[in-house]
Amino acid sequence: MAALEGLGARPRWYRPPYGQLTARTLVEARRHGMGVVLWSVWGKEWAEPSAEAVRDRLVGGLEPGAILLLHDSDEVPPPGKAERAGRALELLAPELERRGLRSVDLDTLLGDGATLRPVS
């Protein structure tokens, strides 16, 4: 966190890896002024064979207030998952429009409050 703050960025949200929230991580997140957030639908882009399959996984969880979890890095294998995630978002856009939904960032969705979302 100090490295980010040194660059002028202050994280507002903490998503525990794998959704495993402990009392300690909750206390530390709060101590650093971060809200804790989970997700309501997980793209699992590392396990799906294509961007279309990732999109199909996400479509089932689309609803007002849904939080989608995707990863934008290939730092951890398998390679190509970041590209699948990005392409899945492109493919998801028409469905969002059809349902009258729009994509927003966490600050817009959750405002100043911290919340916990269910993990599916």
Summary of the structure (lengths in Angstrom):
residues: 120
radius of gyration: 15.4
end to end distance: 27.9
largest distance: 42.0
contacts: 291
relative contact order: 0.19
helix: 41%
strand: 7%
